[in-house]
């Protein structure tokens, strides 16, 4: 296993041992959000799939937005997520829970009842 795969394995094992519901995700870098591809995201999706880890592909969801909307999710200089980016991530994770893909929503995701 690569060191990255070992880290994922350790995190998953530690959370499972504590009966903590979890899902992995990677925040897509700006270049991937605009260009549509990211090797790290590809690796992460393959690794999670191969090991049976629950994973949300934020890049896949992000690419459904128009490029002009994607740009608004990142700051122009340092390329970290803006508050709109964080809202997008939370909505995406929440929708995966509400669609039944990853169990029930955790308290950190709130509720849209």
N, CA, C and O of each residue as an XYZ file, in Angstrom:
452
protein
N       0.828     -1.196      0.000
C       0.000      0.000      0.000
C       0.868      1.254      0.000
O       1.940      1.287      0.604
N       0.384      2.277     -0.686
C       1.064      3.562     -0.633
C       0.801      4.190      0.735
O      -0.090      3.752      1.463
N       1.561      5.192      1.074
C       1.355      5.872      2.353
C      -0.038      6.502      2.390
O      -0.687      6.510      3.436
N      -0.499      7.030      1.252
C      -1.831      7.631      1.198
C      -2.916      6.578      1.466
O      -3.868      6.824      2.206
N      -2.753      5.404      0.849
C      -3.720      4.322      1.054
C      -3.703      3.851      2.505
O      -4.751      3.530      3.066
N      -2.532      3.811      3.107
C      -2.428      3.423      4.516
C      -3.136      4.437      5.415
O      -3.784      4.064      6.393
N      -3.007      5.712      5.078
C      -3.674      6.758      5.868
C      -5.185      6.601      5.774
O      -5.877      6.650      6.791
N      -5.706      6.410      4.557
C      -7.147      6.203      4.392
C      -7.616      4.983      5.184
O      -8.643      5.021      5.862
N      -6.847      3.909      5.085
C      -7.200      2.671      5.787
C      -7.247      2.903      7.298
O      -8.156      2.427      7.979
N      -6.280      3.625      7.805
C      -6.209      3.904      9.246
C      -7.367      4.779      9.703
O      -7.970      4.523     10.745
N      -7.678      5.814      8.921
C      -8.796      6.691      9.269
C     -10.101      5.892      9.285
O     -10.887      5.988     10.227
N     -10.322      5.099      8.226
C     -11.551      4.298      8.139
C     -11.645      3.323      9.308
O     -12.711      3.173      9.906
N     -10.555      2.669      9.633
C     -10.559      1.706     10.737
C     -10.821      2.394     12.072
O     -11.601      1.896     12.883
N     -10.179      3.531     12.305
C     -10.367      4.253     13.568
C     -11.812      4.732     13.730
O     -12.387      4.617     14.812
N     -12.392      5.266     12.661
C     -13.771      5.740     12.731
C     -14.745      4.580     12.918
O     -15.676      4.664     13.718
N     -14.525      3.510     12.181
C     -15.398      2.332     12.303
C     -15.319      1.731     13.700
O     -16.335      1.311     14.253
N     -14.117      1.686     14.274
C     -13.945      1.126     15.615
C     -14.720      1.925     16.661
O     -15.108      1.392     17.701
N     -14.939      3.197     16.377
C     -15.680      4.063     17.296
C     -17.153      4.186     16.895
O     -17.893      4.982     17.473
N     -17.574      3.398     15.908
C     -18.952      3.436     15.396
C     -19.341      4.825     14.906
O     -20.479      5.261     15.077
N     -18.379      5.517     14.293
C     -18.626      6.851     13.750
C     -18.943      6.708     12.267
O     -18.163      6.135     11.506
N     -20.106      7.240     11.863
C     -20.509      7.236     10.464
C     -19.649      8.259      9.724
O     -19.501      9.390     10.187
N     -19.090      7.883      8.600
C     -18.213      8.790      7.869
C     -18.368      8.589      6.368
O     -18.876      7.568      5.903
N     -17.916      9.589      5.630
C     -17.817      9.505      4.180
C     -16.603     10.344      3.788
O     -16.407     11.442      4.308
N     -15.799      9.829      2.880
C     -14.628     10.563      2.412
C     -14.998     11.460      1.239
O     -15.899     11.145      0.462
N     -14.294     12.578      1.119
C     -14.419     13.430     -0.071
C     -13.142     14.256     -0.204
O     -12.410     14.465      0.763
N     -12.900     14.712     -1.417
C     -11.751     15.571     -1.704
C     -12.291     16.883     -2.253
O     -13.111     16.881     -3.171
N     -11.838     18.002     -1.699
C     -12.217     19.297     -2.257
C     -11.409     19.488     -3.541
O     -10.179     19.519     -3.499
N     -12.086     19.616     -4.674
C     -11.359     19.745     -5.942
C     -10.547     21.035     -6.008
O     -11.038     22.093     -5.616
N      -9.323     20.960     -6.493
C      -8.550     22.186     -6.684
C      -9.164     23.022     -7.810
O      -9.889     22.507     -8.661
N      -8.863     24.299     -7.795
C      -9.427     25.220     -8.784
C      -9.180     24.745    -10.217
O     -10.090     24.783    -11.045
N      -7.966     24.301    -10.515
C      -7.640     23.872    -11.882
C      -8.556     22.737    -12.343
O      -8.951     22.694    -13.508
N      -8.889     21.831    -11.446
C      -9.794     20.728    -11.789
C     -11.219     21.243    -11.965
O     -11.948     20.786    -12.846
N     -11.609     22.194    -11.122
C     -12.955     22.748    -11.211
C     -13.183     23.423    -12.553
O     -14.291     23.391    -13.089
N     -12.149     24.028    -13.091
C     -12.266     24.707    -14.373
C     -11.938     23.757    -15.525
O     -12.622     23.751    -16.548
N     -10.881     22.952    -15.348
C     -10.422     22.070    -16.424
C     -11.103     20.721    -16.486
O     -11.072     20.062    -17.525
N     -11.724     20.293    -15.384
C     -12.500     19.067    -15.403
C     -11.780     17.784    -15.077
O     -12.389     16.716    -15.143
N     -10.507     17.840    -14.726
C      -9.779     16.599    -14.429
C      -8.799     16.833    -13.294
O      -8.196     17.900    -13.181
N      -8.650     15.806    -12.448
C      -7.694     15.896    -11.353
C      -7.191     14.498    -11.024
O      -7.977     13.625    -10.659
N      -5.898     14.283    -11.148
C      -5.304     12.967    -10.888
C      -5.506     12.527     -9.445
O      -5.735     11.346     -9.185
N      -5.424     13.457     -8.510
C      -5.614     13.114     -7.097
C      -7.043     12.621     -6.879
O      -7.257     11.608     -6.213
N      -8.013     13.331     -7.436
C      -9.409     12.908     -7.304
C      -9.613     11.534     -7.939
O     -10.294     10.682     -7.368
N      -9.031     11.315     -9.112
C      -9.150     10.013     -9.782
C      -8.598      8.900     -8.892
O      -9.240      7.866     -8.710
N      -7.395      9.123     -8.336
C      -6.789      8.125     -7.451
C      -7.686      7.874     -6.238
O      -7.947      6.731     -5.865
N      -8.148      8.962     -5.638
C      -8.955      8.875     -4.430
C     -10.234      8.079     -4.686
O     -10.610      7.231     -3.878
N     -10.895      8.347     -5.794
C     -12.125      7.623     -6.133
C     -11.837      6.137     -6.351
O     -12.585      5.283     -5.875
N     -10.767      5.830     -7.062
C     -10.389      4.422     -7.294
C     -10.068      3.719     -5.981
O     -10.526      2.602     -5.739
N      -9.280      4.378     -5.137
C      -8.857      3.783     -3.864
C     -10.052      3.522     -2.958
O     -10.173      2.445     -2.375
N     -10.924      4.498     -2.843
C     -12.111      4.314     -1.996
C     -12.996      3.209     -2.558
O     -13.495      2.373     -1.804
N     -13.193      3.197     -3.858
C     -14.015      2.159     -4.476
C     -13.443      0.767     -4.280
O     -14.175     -0.175     -3.979
N     -12.134      0.640     -4.449
C     -11.479     -0.665     -4.317
C     -11.557     -1.196     -2.885
O     -11.579     -2.409     -2.677
N     -11.598     -0.310     -1.911
C     -11.596     -0.725     -0.512
C     -12.986     -0.692      0.123
O     -13.156     -1.045      1.290
N     -13.970     -0.266     -0.656
C     -15.336     -0.226     -0.136
C     -15.621      0.940      0.792
O     -16.579      0.894      1.563
N     -14.799      1.992      0.729
C     -15.031      3.171      1.555
C     -16.110      4.025      0.897
O     -16.157      4.147     -0.327
N     -16.958      4.602      1.703
C     -17.969      5.508      1.178
C     -17.291      6.820      0.817
O     -16.521      7.373      1.602
N     -17.587      7.310     -0.380
C     -16.894      8.482     -0.894
C     -17.838      9.294     -1.766
O     -18.582      8.733     -2.571
N     -17.812     10.601     -1.610
C     -18.585     11.504     -2.449
C     -17.617     12.188     -3.401
O     -16.611     12.754     -2.975
N     -17.923     12.134     -4.683
C     -17.085     12.758     -5.705
C     -17.560     14.193     -5.915
O     -18.446     14.449     -6.731
N     -16.962     15.126     -5.171
C     -17.355     16.523     -5.280
C     -17.043     17.097     -6.660
O     -17.767     17.966     -7.147
N     -15.973     16.619     -7.291
C     -15.626     17.133     -8.617
C     -16.723     16.797     -9.615
O     -17.096     17.635    -10.436
N     -17.237     15.591     -9.549
C     -18.308     15.187    -10.462
C     -19.518     16.115    -10.314
O     -20.106     16.551    -11.304
N     -19.870     16.405     -9.079
C     -20.999     17.312     -8.821
C     -20.671     18.732     -9.260
O     -21.519     19.421     -9.826
N     -19.461     19.166     -9.006
C     -19.025     20.514     -9.359
C     -19.081     20.743    -10.865
O     -19.462     21.824    -11.315
N     -18.708     19.739    -11.638
C     -18.650     19.889    -13.088
C     -20.029     19.994    -13.734
O     -20.135     20.283    -14.926
N     -21.078     19.764    -12.961
C     -22.437     19.936    -13.473
C     -22.837     21.410    -13.506
O     -23.816     21.782    -14.153
N     -22.072     22.245    -12.803
C     -22.336     23.687    -12.781
C     -21.675     24.367    -13.969
O     -20.662     23.880    -14.471
N     -22.232     25.488    -14.429
C     -21.540     26.268    -15.472
C     -20.199     26.780    -14.937
O     -20.059     27.010    -13.736
N     -19.235     26.955    -15.803
C     -17.900     27.421    -15.395
C     -17.993     28.726    -14.622
O     -17.263     28.919    -13.649
N     -18.874     29.621    -15.036
C     -18.993     30.910    -14.335
C     -19.409     30.701    -12.876
O     -18.967     31.444    -11.999
N     -20.242     29.712    -12.608
C     -20.651     29.411    -11.226
C     -19.516     28.745    -10.456
O     -19.322     29.020     -9.272
N     -18.770     27.873    -11.120
C     -17.638     27.194    -10.466
C     -16.610     28.202     -9.988
O     -16.056     28.060     -8.899
N     -16.352     29.228    -10.804
C     -15.353     30.242    -10.440
C     -15.718     30.961     -9.154
O     -14.835     31.355     -8.392
N     -17.006     31.137     -8.904
C     -17.475     31.848     -7.712
C     -17.219     31.061     -6.424
O     -17.312     31.616     -5.330
N     -16.903     29.796     -6.550
C     -16.695     28.960     -5.373
C     -15.276     29.065     -4.818
O     -14.991     28.538     -3.743
N     -14.392     29.736     -5.540
C     -12.980     29.856     -5.158
C     -12.572     31.319     -5.077
O     -13.023     32.143     -5.873
N     -11.712     31.638     -4.108
C     -11.134     32.973     -4.046
C     -10.206     33.169     -5.244
O      -9.579     32.209     -5.693
N     -10.106     34.386     -5.768
C      -9.295     34.605     -6.973
C      -7.783     34.479     -6.774
O      -7.074     34.134     -7.720
N      -7.278     34.744     -5.586
C      -5.827     34.716     -5.395
C      -5.314     33.400     -4.824
O      -4.416     32.789     -5.402
N      -5.865     32.960     -3.711
C      -5.294     31.768     -3.073
C      -6.020     30.474     -3.443
O      -5.564     29.385     -3.095
N      -7.138     30.590     -4.144
C      -7.886     29.446     -4.678
C      -8.483     28.522     -3.614
O      -8.810     27.372     -3.909
N      -8.629     29.018     -2.374
C      -9.381     28.275     -1.369
C     -10.864     28.498     -1.650
O     -11.232     29.416     -2.385
N     -11.708     27.660     -1.066
C     -13.140     27.841     -1.245
C     -13.631     29.096     -0.548
O     -13.179     29.431      0.547
N     -14.557     29.783     -1.192
C     -15.279     30.901     -0.586
C     -16.397     30.320      0.272
O     -16.549     29.101      0.354
N     -17.178     31.187      0.910
C     -18.329     30.672      1.662
C     -19.294     29.964      0.715
O     -19.934     28.987      1.105
N     -19.405     30.440     -0.513
C     -20.261     29.764     -1.500
C     -19.723     28.366     -1.818
O     -20.502     27.437     -2.035
N     -18.411     28.215     -1.844
C     -17.808     26.903     -2.070
C     -18.130     25.940     -0.934
O     -18.451     24.774     -1.162
N     -18.039     26.442      0.278
C     -18.367     25.603      1.438
C     -19.852     25.230      1.441
O     -20.217     24.110      1.797
N     -20.691     26.165      1.046
C     -22.123     25.869      0.949
C     -22.372     24.797     -0.109
O     -23.174     23.888      0.103
N     -21.688     24.903     -1.243
C     -21.808     23.893     -2.295
C     -21.416     22.515     -1.753
O     -22.130     21.535     -1.970
N     -20.289     22.442     -1.054
C     -19.830     21.173     -0.497
C     -20.833     20.592      0.489
O     -21.128     19.397      0.451
N     -21.351     21.429      1.366
C     -22.322     20.960      2.362
C     -23.598     20.476      1.681
O     -24.137     19.429      2.040
N     -24.083     21.239      0.697
C     -25.296     20.808     -0.033
C     -25.072     19.488     -0.744
O     -25.949     18.624     -0.746
N     -23.901     19.327     -1.351
C     -23.600     18.098     -2.081
C     -23.558     16.908     -1.133
O     -24.145     15.864     -1.419
N     -22.872     17.057     -0.016
C     -22.822     15.973      0.971
C     -24.213     15.668      1.513
O     -24.600     14.507      1.643
N     -24.955     16.716      1.826
C     -26.306     16.534      2.350
C     -27.176     15.780      1.342
O     -27.934     14.887      1.722
N     -27.071     16.131      0.077
C     -27.908     15.468     -0.936
C     -27.566     13.987     -1.044
O     -28.452     13.163     -1.274
N     -26.303     13.644     -0.882
C     -25.926     12.232     -0.921
C     -26.539     11.471      0.250
O     -26.958     10.324      0.098
N     -26.589     12.101      1.404
C     -27.223     11.457      2.552
C     -28.732     11.351      2.341
O     -29.321     10.301      2.599
N     -29.354     12.417      1.881
C     -30.805     12.406      1.706
C     -31.241     11.463      0.593
O     -32.366     10.964      0.616
N     -30.379     11.212     -0.369
C     -30.693     10.262     -1.433
C     -30.463      8.826     -0.975
O     -30.709      7.888     -1.733
N     -29.993      8.648      0.257
C     -29.803      7.315      0.800
C     -28.517      6.643      0.363
O     -28.354      5.438      0.557
N     -27.603      7.399     -0.224
C     -26.366      6.806     -0.709
C     -25.393      6.486      0.415
O     -24.541      5.610      0.263
N     -25.508      7.183      1.544
C     -24.530      7.004      2.621
C     -25.177      6.970      3.994
O     -24.583      7.446      4.961
N     -26.359      6.428      4.101
C     -26.995      6.339      5.412
C     -27.798      7.582      5.728
O     -28.385      8.183      4.829
N     -27.834      7.973      6.977
C     -28.621      9.128      7.388
C     -27.707     10.323      7.615
O     -26.523     10.158      7.912
N     -28.261     11.538      7.474
C     -27.411     12.726      7.640
C     -26.938     12.889      9.072
O     -27.693     12.670     10.019
N     -25.694     13.271      9.217
C     -25.144     13.546     10.538
C     -25.548     14.931     10.995
O     -26.018     15.739     10.194
N     -25.372     15.210     12.261
C     -25.776     16.516     12.792
C     -25.043     17.651     12.113
O     -25.594     18.742     11.971
N     -23.792     17.413     11.685
C     -23.032     18.496     11.072
C     -23.598     18.921      9.735
O     -23.251     19.992      9.238
N     -24.463     18.110      9.133
C     -25.032     18.455      7.847
C     -26.344     19.217      7.989
O     -26.839     19.767      7.005
N     -26.907     19.260      9.165
C     -28.163     19.958      9.347
C     -29.322     19.203      8.729
O     -29.206     18.017      8.420
N     -30.423     19.878      8.553
C     -31.619     19.246      8.017
C     -32.401     20.244      7.195
O     -32.513     21.416      7.555
N     -32.941     19.769      6.089
C     -33.749     20.623      5.216
C     -35.221     20.240      5.280
O     -35.924     20.399      4.282
N     -35.711     19.749      6.394
C     -37.099     19.272      6.500
C     -38.094     20.315      6.120
O     -39.298     20.062      6.159
